[in-house]
Amino acid sequence: MRFTCFIYSLGPGGAERVMSILAGAWASHGHRVTIVTYDEGYSPFFSLSPEVTVQKLRLSGGSAARRMSNHFRRITAFRRVIRETQPDIVISFMDRTNVLVLMATLGLGIPVIVSERTDPRRYSPGFPYNFLRRWLYRNATFVIVQSKAQADWFKQMSDRVVVIPNPVRTYTDNQNSQAGRTFTAVGAGRLSFEKGFDLLLTAFAKVHKEFPEWSLVIYGDGPERLALERRIQELRLDKKAQLPGLTTSLTAHLRTAGCFVLSSRFEGFPNVLIEALACGCPVIATNCSDSIAEIVRHGWNGLLIPSEDTDSLANALNRIMEDAKLRRIFEANGPDSVGRFDIDSVAGLWEKLFQEIASEQFSN
């Protein structure tokens, strides 16, 4: 089958990583996959299968007037690309892109799968996208979400909502051993308010003097960088906490870190959390999304704590840092706990949808 996939960019975000992984899996199953981006034309941040074609529309940036006109140009450009690539199925990732793609495919008679990547109860794409989404999602062949609670929310817009989790690469070797781990707590993600890295810094400041051998490294970039750098100075953590920026080697860091901390205020389905578990990295995660409670079993493969509670976060850090036996338990249980998210399993769930669409088209 031929798939034409739309996403704003192939940058360093979670949705972009999932698109890159799935596109490669689909191509390995014999599908012809084209990914269409419309950012400034940056190169993919994550590795991409050579069998996947990337088409860059470069319909972003510029003056305010140009950005406004780009909204209309994107719909026309999307429709042109769809006609040129002649896909059997169109796949779209992320709310605003989903709206534009559904508008571009009106009247074409091509099945469209849209995938939501955030928790709609905590985040809205804003007007007019939220209004248009309620109207257009009824036209989608399937709406993909990552948890049951998200599915329940989107059922007000579509009666074809399907839960498919994000994929992760699993590891079968013994390189996840605590014997090779450092006394480093790792955070990773966009440096933005919802990720709660300010809370993580505050919590780490409460315990670091008791555990002077431990340090904190937060990978990523974003609008909160300057504020976080100031917070590091205010908390006198300049020798203990680092913000090294983006990394293409996060897996390697997770396989040597002493623990991983998800400090988010809200999340959709955090890829980096299942990546950390797959790497055998002990995790601390805020219970800020129903999807997280489905991933982390408190005391078995990690610690689950309330969101926006720096005392609970500090206590969890204290417990992880002082208890090597607990870290070994989490190390052993982590990879097994995310086996259901391995690439082949998740790609298989998508494949079932593709076959269902094909059978419906054949019967028609």
C-alpha positions as CSV (number, residue, x, y, z in Angstrom):
1,M,0.0,0.0,0.0
2,R,1.0,3.6,-0.5
3,F,0.9,6.0,2.5
4,T,1.3,9.8,2.5
5,C,2.0,11.0,6.0
6,F,1.8,14.6,7.2
7,I,3.6,16.1,10.2
8,Y,4.8,19.7,10.8
9,S,8.5,18.7,11.0
10,L,10.8,15.8,11.7
11,G,12.5,17.7,14.5
12,P,13.4,16.4,18.0
13,G,9.9,16.0,19.5
14,G,8.1,12.9,20.6
15,A,5.6,12.8,17.8
16,E,8.4,13.2,15.3
17,R,10.3,10.3,16.8
18,V,7.2,8.1,16.7
19,M,6.5,9.0,13.0
20,S,10.1,8.2,12.2
21,I,10.0,4.8,13.9
22,L,6.6,3.8,12.4
23,A,7.4,5.0,8.9
24,G,10.5,2.7,8.9
25,A,8.4,-0.2,10.2
26,W,5.7,0.3,7.6
27,A,8.4,0.5,4.9
28,S,10.0,-2.7,6.1
29,H,6.6,-4.4,5.6
30,G,6.6,-3.5,2.0
31,H,4.5,-0.3,2.1
32,R,5.6,2.8,0.1
33,V,5.8,5.7,2.6
34,T,6.2,9.4,1.9
35,I,6.4,11.8,4.8
36,V,5.4,15.4,4.1
37,T,6.7,18.2,6.3
38,Y,6.0,21.9,6.1
39,D,8.5,23.6,8.5
40,E,11.4,25.5,7.3
41,G,12.9,22.4,5.7
42,Y,15.2,21.2,8.4
43,S,16.8,17.7,8.1
44,P,15.3,14.9,10.2
45,F,16.6,14.8,13.8
46,F,16.0,11.1,14.2
47,S,17.4,8.4,11.9
48,L,15.0,7.5,9.1
49,S,14.9,4.4,7.0
50,P,16.3,5.0,3.5
51,E,13.2,3.4,2.1
52,V,11.1,6.3,3.4
53,T,10.7,9.4,1.1
54,V,10.6,12.9,2.7
55,Q,9.0,15.8,0.9
56,K,9.6,19.3,2.4
57,L,7.0,22.0,1.5
58,R,8.7,24.8,3.5
59,L,5.5,26.6,4.4
60,S,6.5,28.1,7.7
61,G,8.1,31.2,9.2
62,G,8.3,34.8,7.8
63,S,6.2,37.8,8.7
64,A,2.9,37.6,10.5
65,A,1.0,38.2,7.2
66,R,3.0,35.4,5.6
67,R,2.3,33.0,8.4
68,M,-1.4,33.7,8.1
69,S,-1.4,33.2,4.3
70,N,0.6,29.9,4.9
71,H,-2.5,28.4,6.5
72,F,-4.4,28.6,3.2
73,R,-1.3,27.7,1.1
74,R,-0.8,24.5,3.2
75,I,-4.3,23.2,2.4
76,T,-3.7,23.7,-1.4
77,A,-0.2,22.2,-1.2
78,F,-1.3,19.2,0.8
79,R,-4.1,18.5,-1.7
80,R,-1.5,18.8,-4.6
81,V,0.9,16.4,-2.9
82,I,-1.9,13.9,-2.2
83,R,-2.9,13.9,-5.8
84,E,0.8,13.5,-6.9
85,T,1.6,10.6,-4.5
86,Q,-1.8,8.9,-5.0
87,P,-1.8,7.2,-1.6
88,D,-4.1,4.4,-0.6
89,I,-4.2,6.0,2.9
90,V,-3.3,9.4,4.2
91,I,-1.9,9.5,7.8
92,S,-1.6,12.7,9.8
93,F,0.1,13.4,13.2
94,M,-0.8,16.3,15.6
95,D,-4.0,18.3,16.0
96,R,-3.4,21.3,13.8
97,T,-1.9,19.3,11.0
98,N,-4.9,16.9,11.3
99,V,-7.3,19.7,10.7
100,L,-5.4,21.0,7.7
101,V,-5.1,17.5,6.2
102,L,-8.8,16.7,6.7
103,M,-9.7,20.0,4.9
104,A,-7.2,19.2,2.1
105,T,-8.8,15.7,1.5
106,L,-12.4,16.9,1.4
107,G,-14.1,15.3,-1.6
108,L,-11.1,13.1,-2.6
109,G,-12.5,9.9,-1.3
110,I,-9.2,8.8,0.3
111,P,-9.2,7.2,3.8
112,V,-7.5,9.5,6.4
113,I,-6.1,8.4,9.7
114,V,-5.4,11.2,12.2
115,S,-3.3,10.7,15.3
116,E,-3.6,12.9,18.4
117,R,-0.4,13.2,20.4
118,T,-1.4,15.2,23.6
119,D,-4.0,14.9,26.3
120,P,-7.0,17.0,25.1
121,R,-8.1,17.6,28.7
122,R,-5.0,19.6,29.4
123,Y,-4.1,21.1,26.0
124,S,-6.2,22.8,23.3
125,P,-4.9,23.8,19.8
126,G,-6.9,27.0,20.2
127,F,-9.4,28.7,18.0
128,P,-10.2,28.1,15.1
129,Y,-8.5,24.6,15.2
130,N,-10.6,23.4,18.2
131,F,-13.8,24.3,16.5
132,L,-12.8,22.8,13.1
133,R,-11.5,19.6,14.8
134,R,-15.0,19.0,16.3
135,W,-16.5,19.3,12.8
136,L,-13.9,17.6,10.7
137,Y,-12.9,14.6,12.9
138,R,-16.2,12.9,11.9
139,N,-14.7,12.6,8.4
140,A,-11.6,10.7,9.6
141,T,-11.5,7.0,8.9
142,F,-9.9,6.5,12.3
143,V,-8.8,8.7,15.1
144,I,-5.7,7.3,16.9
145,V,-5.0,8.1,20.6
146,Q,-2.7,6.7,23.2
147,S,-5.0,5.9,26.2
148,K,-8.5,4.9,27.0
149,A,-9.3,8.2,28.8
150,Q,-8.2,10.1,25.7
151,A,-10.4,7.8,23.5
152,D,-13.4,8.5,25.7
153,W,-12.9,12.2,25.2
154,F,-12.6,12.0,21.4
155,K,-15.6,9.8,21.0
156,Q,-17.7,13.1,21.1
157,M,-16.1,13.8,17.7
158,S,-15.8,10.4,16.1
159,D,-17.2,6.9,16.6
160,R,-14.0,5.3,15.2
161,V,-11.5,6.1,17.9
162,V,-8.7,3.5,18.4
163,V,-6.1,3.3,21.2
164,I,-2.6,2.5,19.9
165,P,0.4,3.2,22.2
166,N,3.7,4.6,21.0
167,P,6.4,2.2,20.0
168,V,9.8,1.7,21.6
169,R,12.9,-0.2,20.7
170,T,13.5,-3.0,23.2
171,Y,16.8,-4.5,24.1
172,T,17.7,-8.1,24.8
173,D,21.4,-7.8,25.7
174,N,22.8,-7.2,29.2
175,Q,24.0,-3.7,28.7
176,N,21.3,-2.3,31.0
177,S,23.2,-3.5,34.1
178,Q,23.5,-1.1,37.1
179,A,27.1,-2.1,37.3
180,G,27.8,0.3,34.4
181,R,25.6,3.1,35.7
182,T,26.6,6.5,37.0
183,F,25.1,8.5,39.8
184,T,23.3,10.7,37.4
185,A,19.6,11.6,37.4
186,V,18.4,12.3,33.9
187,G,15.5,14.4,32.6
188,A,14.7,14.9,28.9
189,G,12.2,16.7,26.8
190,R,11.3,20.1,25.5
191,L,12.3,22.9,27.9
192,S,8.8,24.1,28.3
193,F,6.4,24.7,31.2
194,E,4.4,21.5,30.9
195,K,7.6,19.4,31.4
196,G,8.0,20.7,34.9
197,F,11.8,20.9,34.9
198,D,11.6,23.9,37.2
199,L,10.0,21.5,39.7
200,L,12.7,18.9,39.2
201,L,15.4,21.5,39.9
202,T,13.6,22.5,43.1
203,A,13.3,18.9,44.2
204,F,16.9,18.0,43.4
205,A,18.1,21.1,45.4
206,K,16.4,19.6,48.5
207,V,18.3,16.3,48.3
208,H,21.6,17.0,46.6
209,K,23.6,17.8,49.7
210,E,22.7,14.5,51.2
211,F,23.9,12.7,48.0
212,P,26.9,14.8,46.8
213,E,27.9,12.0,44.4
214,W,24.7,12.5,42.3
215,S,24.2,15.1,39.6
216,L,21.3,16.1,37.4
217,V,21.4,16.4,33.6
218,I,18.3,17.6,31.6
219,Y,18.5,17.1,27.8
220,G,16.5,19.2,25.5
221,D,15.9,22.7,24.4
222,G,13.0,25.2,24.3
223,P,11.5,28.4,25.5
224,E,12.2,27.9,29.2
225,R,16.0,27.5,28.8
226,L,16.9,31.0,30.2
227,A,14.5,30.6,33.1
228,L,15.9,27.2,34.0
229,E,19.4,28.5,33.8
230,R,18.5,31.3,36.2
231,R,16.8,28.8,38.5
232,I,20.0,26.7,38.6
233,Q,21.9,29.8,39.7
234,E,19.3,30.7,42.3
235,L,19.4,27.2,43.8
236,R,23.2,27.2,43.7
237,L,23.2,24.0,41.5
238,D,25.6,25.3,38.9
239,K,28.1,22.6,39.7
240,K,25.5,19.8,40.1
241,A,22.9,20.4,37.3
242,Q,23.4,20.8,33.6
243,L,21.4,21.7,30.5
244,P,23.5,20.3,27.7
245,G,20.9,20.8,25.0
246,L,19.6,18.4,22.4
247,T,21.2,15.0,22.1
248,T,21.0,12.3,19.4
249,S,22.4,9.8,21.9
250,L,19.6,9.8,24.5
251,T,19.4,6.0,24.6
252,A,23.1,5.7,25.4
253,H,22.6,8.2,28.3
254,L,19.6,6.3,29.6
255,R,21.6,3.1,29.6
256,T,24.2,4.6,31.9
257,A,22.1,6.9,34.1
258,G,21.3,6.1,37.7
259,C,17.7,7.1,37.2
260,F,15.3,8.9,34.9
261,V,12.8,11.5,36.1
262,L,9.6,12.5,34.3
263,S,8.6,15.7,36.2
264,S,5.8,16.8,33.8
265,R,2.7,18.8,34.8
266,F,0.8,17.1,31.9
267,E,1.6,14.6,29.2
268,G,0.0,12.7,26.3
269,F,2.0,9.5,26.1
270,P,5.6,10.1,27.1
271,N,7.9,8.3,24.7
272,V,11.0,9.0,26.8
273,L,9.4,7.2,29.8
274,I,9.0,3.9,27.9
275,E,12.4,4.4,26.4
276,A,14.0,4.7,29.9
277,L,12.2,1.6,31.1
278,A,13.3,-0.3,28.0
279,C,16.9,0.7,28.9
280,G,16.5,-0.7,32.4
281,C,16.8,2.8,33.8
282,P,15.0,3.2,37.2
283,V,12.2,5.8,36.8
284,I,10.4,8.4,38.8
285,A,7.2,9.7,37.1
286,T,4.5,12.1,38.0
287,N,1.0,10.7,37.7
288,C,0.0,13.5,35.4
289,S,-1.8,11.4,32.7
290,D,-3.8,8.2,32.7
291,S,-1.3,6.8,30.2
292,I,1.5,7.0,32.8
293,A,-0.4,5.0,35.3
294,E,-0.8,2.4,32.7
295,I,3.0,2.3,32.2
296,V,4.5,2.7,35.7
297,R,3.6,0.2,38.5
298,H,4.6,2.0,41.7
299,G,7.3,0.0,43.5
300,W,7.7,-2.6,40.7
301,N,9.3,-0.8,37.8
302,G,9.4,2.7,39.1
303,L,8.0,5.3,41.5
304,L,4.7,7.1,40.7
305,I,4.2,10.4,42.5
306,P,1.6,13.3,42.3
307,S,2.3,16.0,39.8
308,E,3.4,19.5,40.8
309,D,4.5,18.2,44.2
310,T,8.1,19.0,44.8
311,D,8.2,17.4,48.3
312,S,7.0,14.1,46.8
313,L,9.5,14.4,44.0
314,A,12.3,15.1,46.5
315,N,11.3,12.1,48.6
316,A,11.3,9.9,45.5
317,L,14.7,11.1,44.5
318,N,15.9,10.4,48.0
319,R,14.5,6.9,47.9
320,I,16.1,6.1,44.6
321,M,19.5,7.6,45.4
322,E,19.9,5.8,48.8
323,D,18.6,2.4,47.8
324,A,20.8,0.5,45.3
325,K,18.7,-2.7,45.8
326,L,15.6,-0.8,44.7
327,R,17.4,0.5,41.6
328,R,18.4,-3.1,40.7
329,I,14.7,-4.2,41.1
330,F,13.5,-1.4,38.7
331,E,16.4,-2.2,36.3
332,A,15.3,-5.8,36.1
333,N,11.6,-5.1,35.7
334,G,11.7,-2.1,33.5
335,P,12.4,-3.8,30.1
336,D,9.8,-6.5,30.7
337,S,7.1,-3.9,31.6
338,V,7.3,-2.3,28.2
339,G,7.5,-5.4,26.0
340,R,3.9,-4.7,24.8
341,F,5.2,-1.4,23.3
342,D,7.9,-3.0,21.1
343,I,8.0,-1.8,17.5
344,D,6.7,-5.0,16.0
345,S,3.7,-5.2,18.3
346,V,2.7,-1.6,17.8
347,A,3.3,-1.7,14.0
348,G,1.0,-4.8,14.0
349,L,-1.8,-2.8,15.5
350,W,-1.5,-0.2,12.8
351,E,-1.3,-3.0,10.2
352,K,-4.7,-4.3,11.4
353,L,-6.2,-0.9,10.7
354,F,-4.7,-0.8,7.2
355,Q,-6.2,-4.2,6.4
356,E,-9.6,-3.2,7.8
357,I,-9.5,-0.1,5.5
358,A,-8.5,-2.2,2.5
359,S,-11.3,-4.7,3.2
360,E,-13.9,-1.9,3.5
361,Q,-12.8,-0.4,0.2
362,F,-12.9,-3.8,-1.5
363,S,-16.4,-4.5,-0.1
364,N,-17.5,-1.2,-1.5
